Amino acid sequence: QDSTVNCTAEVLYHLGNKNIAPDVQFTLEGELKNTDEADNIFYNRIKSLEKELVAENIPDSHGNVPPEMEPIRLLAWVASGYVIWQNSTENTKFQLAQIKHVKQVKRSDEYLEFDYMILLHDMVSQEIIPWQMTVLWHPEHGVQVTQDSRQPKHVSG
């Protein structure tokens, strides 16, 4: 069952310098739910795939996410949070709209690597911005965005 946890954050923007990410300080009240079991199930499922995972349009045009893609969506959501934090200004309000495309990258170590093309919705300008991000994940080490770049808008597919 989902339990609600209160989180309060203070965000400080560096005025005049657009190249510095905002400072964020937060406090958490209550316990976060333990995801170890779900993390390990997902990790082992992806590790045991014969071929690298490839998917697109999550959620689809009706807002549906196949249950087996839910962890992929959550991973994109966490990683996009980092990208949004790094690229936000006082005049933006980004939100993950969709995973346009995701492709697993084969690795020789224990990490899982995914190459995402996501769409970010800026609620202020109403722009939809394609963004590429490379994401590393391991249940014990968490999520790392190793590379990300804003893409030109006219890119299709």
C-alpha positions as CSV (number, residue, x, y, z in Angstrom):
1,Q,0.0,0.0,0.0
2,D,1.2,3.5,-0.7
3,S,1.8,5.8,2.2
4,T,2.2,9.5,1.9
5,V,5.5,11.1,3.0
6,N,5.9,14.9,3.5
7,C,8.8,16.4,1.8
8,T,9.6,20.1,2.0
9,A,12.2,21.6,-0.4
10,E,13.8,25.0,-0.7
11,V,15.1,25.8,-4.2
12,L,17.6,28.6,-4.7
13,Y,18.3,29.9,-8.2
14,H,21.6,31.5,-9.1
15,L,20.5,34.8,-10.6
16,G,22.3,35.9,-13.7
17,N,24.2,32.6,-14.1
18,K,22.2,30.1,-16.2
19,N,24.9,27.5,-16.1
20,I,24.7,26.6,-12.4
21,A,21.9,24.3,-11.3
22,P,19.6,25.5,-8.5
23,D,20.6,24.6,-5.0
24,V,18.0,22.3,-3.4
25,Q,17.7,21.5,0.3
26,F,15.0,19.2,1.5
27,T,13.6,17.6,4.6
28,L,11.6,14.4,4.7
29,E,9.1,13.5,7.4
30,G,8.2,9.8,7.7
31,E,9.5,6.6,6.3
32,L,10.0,5.9,2.6
33,K,8.8,2.6,1.5
34,N,11.4,-0.1,0.9
35,T,11.7,-1.0,-2.8
36,D,14.5,-3.5,-2.5
37,E,12.4,-6.5,-3.5
38,A,10.8,-4.8,-6.6
39,D,14.3,-3.4,-7.6
40,N,15.8,-6.8,-7.5
41,I,13.0,-8.5,-9.4
42,F,13.3,-5.8,-12.2
43,Y,17.1,-6.0,-12.2
44,N,17.2,-9.8,-12.5
45,R,14.5,-9.7,-15.2
46,I,16.4,-7.3,-17.4
47,K,19.7,-9.1,-16.7
48,S,18.2,-12.4,-17.9
49,L,16.8,-11.0,-21.2
50,E,18.2,-12.7,-24.3
51,K,18.2,-9.5,-26.3
52,E,18.5,-5.9,-25.0
53,L,15.2,-4.3,-24.1
54,V,13.8,-1.8,-26.6
55,A,10.5,0.1,-26.2
56,E,8.8,3.3,-27.3
57,N,5.9,5.6,-26.5
58,I,5.5,5.0,-22.7
59,P,2.8,5.9,-21.8
60,D,1.0,5.4,-25.1
61,S,-1.5,7.9,-26.6
62,H,-4.2,6.7,-24.2
63,G,-2.0,7.1,-21.1
64,N,-1.4,3.4,-20.7
65,V,1.8,1.9,-19.3
66,P,2.2,-1.9,-19.7
67,P,3.0,-3.3,-16.2
68,E,6.4,-4.7,-17.2
69,M,7.4,-1.2,-18.4
70,E,6.5,0.5,-15.2
71,P,10.0,0.2,-13.8
72,I,11.4,1.6,-17.0
73,R,9.1,4.6,-16.6
74,L,10.0,5.1,-13.0
75,L,13.7,5.0,-13.9
76,A,13.1,7.7,-16.6
77,W,11.1,9.7,-14.1
78,V,14.0,9.7,-11.5
79,A,16.6,10.4,-14.2
80,S,14.5,13.2,-15.8
81,G,14.2,14.7,-12.3
82,Y,18.0,15.2,-12.3
83,V,17.9,16.6,-15.9
84,I,15.1,19.0,-14.9
85,W,17.0,20.1,-11.8
86,Q,20.1,20.8,-13.8
87,N,18.3,22.7,-16.5
88,S,15.6,24.6,-14.6
89,T,15.4,28.3,-14.2
90,E,12.8,30.4,-12.4
91,N,11.0,30.7,-15.8
92,T,10.6,27.0,-16.5
93,K,8.4,24.2,-15.1
94,F,9.4,21.0,-16.7
95,Q,7.5,17.7,-16.4
96,L,8.2,14.3,-18.0
97,A,5.6,13.9,-20.6
98,Q,6.6,10.6,-22.4
99,I,9.4,8.2,-23.1
100,K,9.6,8.5,-26.9
101,H,12.1,5.7,-27.1
102,V,14.3,3.6,-24.8
103,K,17.0,1.2,-25.7
104,Q,19.1,-1.0,-23.3
105,V,22.8,-0.8,-23.9
106,K,24.9,-4.0,-23.4
107,R,27.5,-3.7,-20.7
108,S,30.2,-6.0,-19.3
109,D,29.8,-4.9,-15.7
110,E,26.9,-5.3,-13.3
111,Y,25.2,-2.0,-14.2
112,L,22.1,-1.7,-16.4
113,E,22.4,1.1,-19.0
114,F,19.5,2.6,-20.9
115,D,19.5,5.2,-23.7
116,Y,16.4,7.3,-23.4
117,M,14.7,9.8,-25.7
118,I,12.2,11.6,-23.5
119,L,9.8,14.4,-24.1
120,L,9.7,17.1,-21.4
121,H,6.7,19.4,-21.2
122,D,7.5,23.0,-20.1
123,M,4.3,24.0,-18.4
124,V,5.2,27.7,-18.7
125,S,6.0,28.0,-22.5
126,Q,3.9,24.9,-23.3
127,E,6.8,23.6,-25.3
128,I,7.5,19.9,-25.7
129,I,11.2,19.4,-25.7
130,P,12.9,16.2,-26.8
131,W,15.8,15.3,-24.5
132,Q,18.3,12.4,-24.8
133,M,19.7,10.9,-21.6
134,T,21.9,7.9,-20.8
135,V,21.1,6.3,-17.5
136,L,23.0,3.8,-15.4
137,W,21.3,1.9,-12.7
138,H,22.1,-0.7,-10.2
139,P,19.9,-1.7,-7.2
140,E,22.6,-1.0,-4.7
141,H,24.1,2.1,-6.3
142,G,21.0,3.9,-7.5
143,V,20.6,6.0,-10.6
144,Q,23.2,8.0,-12.5
145,V,22.6,10.2,-15.6
146,T,26.0,9.9,-17.4
147,Q,25.0,12.0,-20.3
148,D,22.1,14.2,-21.4
149,S,21.4,16.7,-24.1
150,R,18.5,18.8,-25.3
151,Q,17.5,17.8,-28.8
152,P,16.2,19.9,-31.7
153,K,12.4,20.0,-31.7
154,H,11.9,18.9,-35.3
155,V,13.4,15.4,-34.5
156,S,10.7,12.8,-35.2
157,G,10.9,9.2,-34.2
